[in-house]
């Protein structure tokens, strides 16, 4: 049986340096597919997608809202020829009802232990319209190593240099941040994977550079320290979302190979200034994640925030516009206030203003978004700052004798 798994293309942030990372959702999903199923994977972001072939069954894994309509187009094309299509992934969960109009089956939830039944139903001609496991999570111990063999690894590089592979050490998040849908997707309970499973997966990845994609590692200090202790012998170099603001934790993270973190920067307070300094004190770089368009943001506030970012010597910065993704508190509030201006999901790139700001016009917020990108990178372009981060990781690798050129022809 031939199963074609497709990851639809999506629009990147307009000002951001373009590079491709191997997707995480499809390889995690593929690990749950029965072993006797032949899987062909196509990442439309780096490959041409042939819509004229005839696989037995098609799966479409959609991570981002901005890609969901492209997923529907692909599904419509296959279904018009009688080929059945199943959808899964984050964006599928956020847009399940609409997606069901373009699918033979919609899978909602986490896949471990569930795909055998789905494929048995398909073979028996009894595919269900909805497989709903939302908030009905499989045992976290059942989450094994992702099936990265489906990837064409040579397609994922930046100017010929192999970038990072994605891996996760936990699911769920005890936080409930205003613009975030993680609590809807993975629940409010922090669900850490067993250390031996995480370490075995990391060790199996033929790449010394990893991106630990957990929403935040700073959820349980004891677990976090235990993870870093277990990671030290691997000598991997990695980036992640926030780490606990604690000297003991940061020291262990540095020993374990922490390269840089994505840190949300929500103001210009001494707390944020110290947060960045503490990372730097332990040799850990910082890429700031800066959300523009909150209800208290004015033109002056945003411009002063950009000045602050330059002052604290961020290694990189990523600016996004507040976007009311479905199943977030932002969406609920803005819909109630009649402030959402577009429901064209292709506009939901986090680089376009799709709502009415409180203290700014739509055009002014869009202008300030471009201002932030252009001003932060005016003296050192993104490519140069990326080069400095790559140089940093090479120096770390040379220090522990793990460096080897990763140039792909």
Secondary structure, DSSP 8 states (H G I E B T S, - for coil): -EEEEEE------TTS-------SHHHHHHTTS-TTSEEEEEETTTS---SS---SEEEEE---GGGHHHHHHHHHHHHTTT--EEEESHHHHHTHHHHHTT-SEEEES--TTTHHHHHHHHHTT---SEEE-TT----GGG-----GGGS-GGG-EETTEE--EEE-SEE--S---TT--HHHHH-SS-EE--HHHHHHHHHHSS-SEEEE--S-STT-HHHHHHHHHHHGGGT-EEEEE---S-HHHHHHHHHTTEEEEEEE--S--HHHHHHHHHHHHTT-EEEEEEEE--TT--HHHHHHHHHHHHHTT-SEEEEEE----TTSHHHHHHHHTT-B----GGG-SSSS--B--SSS-HHHHHHHHHHHHHHHTSSS-HHHHHHHHHHHHHHHHHHTT-----B--
